[in-house]
Structure formats: structure tokens, C-alpha cells
Amino acid sequence: MSNRICCTDAAEVAELSEGFLARTLPGARFSHREHLIVTSYLLATDPARDWRVELPEMIRAYNVAAGGVNDDVRTTR
């Protein structure tokens, strides 16, 4: 778990978001903090998309790419 409390800089936001979208971000780098950063980035850069519909499947696909398992009970890495 990261000890960072403060928000991050634009370069890290871009790195996290691009890594998530490309499914190349290491799973160890995608904790709750990073999930919120990426979600905020997506909402800010493309507010017209219905992220409530699209984001869950994107997260499931990312989790699988990062070596995780998705099932009806829990999504894990």
C-alpha cells in the first residue's frame, strides 16, 4: 500500500491512465488510490462517455491482463 496522501502530478496521472488503458500497468501499481486517479482522468478527459457502463468491463479486462481473476463474488489480482 502506498503511503502517499497527496494527489499526484500530471506525468504520473498520464502514466497510470495510459498503463491502465493499454493493460500494461503492473498490478502492484493499481491500488485504490490509482483506481481513483484513473477514474478521475477518464471522467475529466471524456465526460460524454457512460463510464458507469464501460468502466466495470475495462477494470475486469485489466485485472485479467494483470494476472487476476474475475468472478461473481470478487475481483482479485
N, CA, C and O of each residue as an XYZ file, in Angstrom:
308
protein
N       0.844     -1.178      0.000
C       0.000      0.000      0.000
C       0.885      1.235      0.000
O       1.911      1.284      0.678
N       0.482      2.201     -0.750
C       1.236      3.432     -0.850
C       1.012      4.300      0.381
O      -0.090      4.342      0.929
N       2.056      4.986      0.808
C       1.941      5.918      1.929
C       1.630      7.321      1.460
O       1.571      8.246      2.270
N       1.428      7.496      0.163
C       1.154      8.819     -0.382
C      -0.235      9.278      0.021
O      -1.204      8.525     -0.077
N      -0.321     10.506      0.469
C      -1.604     11.075      0.847
C      -2.034     12.102     -0.187
O      -3.220     12.226     -0.494
N      -1.084     12.825     -0.713
C      -1.351     13.928     -1.628
C      -1.660     13.431     -3.041
O      -1.318     12.311     -3.421
N      -2.306     14.289     -3.788
C      -2.533     13.997     -5.205
C      -1.197     13.950     -5.929
O      -0.166     14.343     -5.383
N      -1.228     13.479     -7.125
C      -0.013     13.272     -7.893
C       0.148     14.342     -8.965
O      -0.713     15.210     -9.109
N       1.235     14.288     -9.712
C       1.444     15.256    -10.776
C       0.887     14.731    -12.095
O       0.512     13.564    -12.208
N       0.842     15.604    -13.074
C       0.236     15.265    -14.368
C       0.953     14.111    -15.054
O       0.314     13.299    -15.724
N       2.270     14.027    -14.899
C       3.021     12.944    -15.542
C       2.610     11.591    -14.972
O       2.461     10.625    -15.720
N       2.426     11.509    -13.652
C       2.017     10.231    -13.067
C       0.579      9.892    -13.436
O       0.258      8.727    -13.672
N      -0.288     10.898    -13.488
C      -1.678     10.654    -13.908
C      -1.690     10.054    -15.308
O      -2.392      9.076    -15.563
N      -0.911     10.641    -16.213
C      -0.841     10.134    -17.584
C      -0.259      8.721    -17.613
O      -0.779      7.856    -18.318
N       0.810      8.478    -16.857
C       1.440      7.150    -16.820
C       0.463      6.089    -16.317
O       0.347      5.018    -16.912
N      -0.232      6.384    -15.231
C      -1.194      5.427    -14.673
C      -2.344      5.180    -15.639
O      -2.731      4.036    -15.878
N      -2.882      6.252    -16.188
C      -4.049      6.143    -17.066
C      -3.707      5.414    -18.361
O      -4.447      4.532    -18.798
N      -2.593      5.783    -18.968
C      -2.188      5.120    -20.204
C      -1.859      3.650    -19.957
O      -2.186      2.793    -20.778
N      -1.214      3.358    -18.833
C      -0.909      1.973    -18.497
C      -2.162      1.153    -18.256
O      -2.238     -0.008    -18.658
N      -3.151      1.759    -17.595
C      -4.418      1.075    -17.373
C      -5.111      0.799    -18.705
O      -5.549     -0.323    -18.960
N      -5.209      1.820    -19.551
C      -5.903      1.671    -20.831
C      -5.221      0.649    -21.739
O      -5.892     -0.091    -22.459
N      -3.894      0.608    -21.704
C      -3.141     -0.341    -22.531
C      -3.024     -1.711    -21.849
O      -2.541     -2.674    -22.444
N      -3.474     -1.777    -20.590
C      -3.389     -3.007    -19.781
C      -1.943     -3.439    -19.561
O      -1.639     -4.631    -19.508
N      -1.056     -2.453    -19.435
C       0.354     -2.734    -19.188
C       0.809     -2.257    -17.816
O       1.947     -2.515    -17.425
N      -0.042     -1.578    -17.088
C       0.294     -1.109    -15.747
C       0.426     -2.323    -14.839
O      -0.498     -3.134    -14.769
N       1.551     -2.471    -14.141
C       1.704     -3.625    -13.250
C       0.602     -3.644    -12.190
O       0.236     -2.602    -11.645
N       0.084     -4.826    -11.908
C      -0.994     -4.957    -10.939
C      -0.664     -4.361     -9.583
O      -1.546     -3.834     -8.904
N       0.596     -4.439     -9.184
C       1.016     -3.879     -7.897
C       0.880     -2.359     -7.860
O       0.885     -1.767     -6.781
N       0.761     -1.727     -9.012
C       0.621     -0.265     -9.081
C      -0.828      0.181     -9.162
O      -1.080      1.380     -9.273
N      -1.791     -0.730     -9.113
C      -3.195     -0.359     -9.284
C      -3.975     -0.654     -8.009
O      -4.740     -1.615     -7.937
N      -3.763      0.195     -7.004
C      -4.487      0.078     -5.739
C      -5.679      1.039     -5.771
O      -6.017      1.579     -6.824
N      -6.301      1.245     -4.631
C      -7.463      2.135     -4.571
C      -7.105      3.552     -5.028
O      -7.866      4.181     -5.763
N      -5.961      4.042     -4.597
C      -5.524      5.394     -4.972
C      -5.444      5.528     -6.490
O      -5.977      6.475     -7.068
N      -4.776      4.575     -7.126
C      -4.594      4.632     -8.577
C      -5.920      4.438     -9.307
O      -6.151      5.041    -10.354
N      -6.779      3.604     -8.759
C      -8.104      3.415     -9.346
C      -8.853      4.751     -9.392
O      -9.472      5.087    -10.401
N      -8.792      5.498     -8.305
C      -9.456      6.806     -8.258
C      -8.809      7.812     -9.207
O      -9.504      8.601     -9.847
N      -7.493      7.784     -9.297
C      -6.792      8.689    -10.212
C      -7.191      8.399    -11.655
O      -7.516      9.318    -12.407
N      -7.168      7.129    -12.044
C      -7.513      6.752    -13.420
C      -8.977      7.085    -13.714
O      -9.286      7.616    -14.781
N      -9.865      6.782    -12.791
C     -11.281      7.081    -13.000
C     -11.507      8.578    -13.146
O     -12.269      9.011    -14.010
N     -10.854      9.365    -12.312
C     -10.974     10.831    -12.421
C     -10.460     11.323    -13.766
O     -11.061     12.200    -14.386
N      -9.346     10.755    -14.212
C      -8.786     11.109    -15.510
C      -9.777     10.803    -16.638
O     -10.003     11.631    -17.520
N     -10.357      9.616    -16.598
C     -11.305      9.235    -17.650
C     -12.525     10.147    -17.649
O     -12.984     10.572    -18.709
N     -13.046     10.447    -16.476
C     -14.207     11.344    -16.381
C     -13.886     12.740    -16.896
O     -14.710     13.368    -17.560
N     -12.686     13.221    -16.587
C     -12.298     14.576    -16.997
C     -11.990     14.677    -18.481
O     -12.283     15.696    -19.106
N     -11.401     13.632    -19.053
C     -10.978     13.711    -20.449
C     -12.052     13.303    -21.445
O     -11.980     13.664    -22.619
N     -13.049     12.552    -20.986
C     -14.113     12.122    -21.894
C     -15.446     12.031    -21.143
O     -15.986     10.940    -20.960
N     -15.971     13.180    -20.712
C     -17.173     13.183    -19.875
C     -18.442     12.709    -20.584
O     -19.431     12.397    -19.921
N     -18.432     12.649    -21.893
C     -19.638     12.248    -22.627
C     -19.868     10.732    -22.588
O     -20.991     10.267    -22.786
N     -18.809      9.971    -22.334
C     -18.956      8.510    -22.297
C     -19.673      8.086    -21.022
O     -19.578      8.756    -19.994
N     -20.378      6.987    -21.096
C     -21.074      6.460    -19.930
C     -20.139      5.493    -19.201
O     -20.173      4.283    -19.426
N     -19.320      6.043    -18.340
C     -18.319      5.258    -17.638
C     -18.937      4.253    -16.681
O     -18.302      3.253    -16.347
N     -20.160      4.498    -16.233
C     -20.837      3.524    -15.369
C     -21.027      2.205    -16.107
O     -21.029      1.137    -15.494
N     -21.185      2.282    -17.413
C     -21.344      1.083    -18.232
C     -19.983      0.534    -18.663
O     -19.742     -0.670    -18.568
N     -19.105      1.397    -19.128
C     -17.843      0.959    -19.732
C     -16.752      0.585    -18.730
O     -16.004     -0.367    -18.956
N     -16.656      1.317    -17.640
C     -15.533      1.126    -16.723
C     -15.496     -0.249    -16.058
O     -14.413     -0.826    -15.951
N     -16.614     -0.799    -15.610
C     -16.515     -2.129    -14.990
C     -15.876     -3.186    -15.895
O     -15.054     -3.976    -15.431
N     -16.239     -3.209    -17.166
C     -15.636     -4.186    -18.078
C     -14.166     -3.866    -18.332
O     -13.349     -4.775    -18.478
N     -13.831     -2.589    -18.385
C     -12.428     -2.205    -18.568
C     -11.597     -2.678    -17.379
O     -10.477     -3.157    -17.555
N     -12.138     -2.547    -16.177
C     -11.423     -2.992    -14.978
C     -11.279     -4.508    -14.976
O     -10.217     -5.032    -14.642
N     -12.337     -5.211    -15.346
C     -12.247     -6.677    -15.415
C     -11.171     -7.112    -16.417
O     -10.378     -8.009    -16.128
N     -11.146     -6.481    -17.584
C     -10.148     -6.826    -18.602
C      -8.742     -6.497    -18.113
O      -7.806     -7.263    -18.341
N      -8.595     -5.368    -17.447
C      -7.283     -5.007    -16.886
C      -6.856     -6.042    -15.849
O      -5.714     -6.501    -15.865
N      -7.769     -6.412    -14.947
C      -7.433     -7.386    -13.901
C      -6.948     -8.698    -14.498
O      -5.969     -9.270    -14.019
N      -7.613     -9.177    -15.528
C      -7.189    -10.418    -16.184
C      -5.804    -10.228    -16.801
O      -4.942    -11.097    -16.663
N      -5.585     -9.110    -17.475
C      -4.288     -8.840    -18.096
C      -3.184     -8.756    -17.047
O      -2.033     -9.092    -17.327
N      -3.533     -8.305    -15.832
C      -2.549     -8.176    -14.756
C      -2.406     -9.478    -13.965
O      -1.697     -9.528    -12.960
N      -3.088    -10.536    -14.431
C      -2.953    -11.828    -13.788
C      -4.011    -12.130    -12.741
O      -3.867    -13.071    -11.960
N      -5.067    -11.339    -12.722
C      -6.121    -11.527    -11.736
C      -7.223    -12.450    -12.215
O      -7.200    -12.966    -13.332
N      -8.184    -12.638    -11.333
C      -9.338    -13.479    -11.610
C     -10.584    -12.660    -11.334
O     -10.661    -11.954    -10.328
N     -11.552    -12.753    -12.220
C     -12.839    -12.086    -12.022
C     -13.905    -13.159    -11.882
O     -13.974    -14.091    -12.684
N     -14.733    -13.020    -10.860
C     -15.880    -13.909    -10.719
C     -17.049    -13.097    -10.162
O     -16.925    -11.890     -9.951
N     -18.162    -13.746     -9.929
C     -19.355    -13.032     -9.467
C     -19.234    -12.530     -8.042
O     -19.988    -11.647     -7.634
N     -18.307    -13.070     -7.283
C     -18.196    -12.711     -5.876
C     -17.175    -11.613     -5.652
O     -17.431    -10.660     -4.916
N     -16.016    -11.744     -6.284
C     -14.936    -10.813     -6.002
C     -13.993    -10.727     -7.190
O     -13.787    -11.701     -7.914
N     -13.429     -9.553     -7.374
C     -12.416     -9.340     -8.392
C     -11.072     -9.253     -7.673
O     -10.893     -8.404     -6.801
N     -10.137    -10.116     -8.026
C      -8.847    -10.127     -7.341
C      -7.705    -10.152     -8.327
O      -7.870    -10.502     -9.496
N      -6.553     -9.775     -7.834
C      -5.312     -9.865     -8.590
C      -4.446    -10.891     -7.959
O      -3.337    -11.139     -8.433
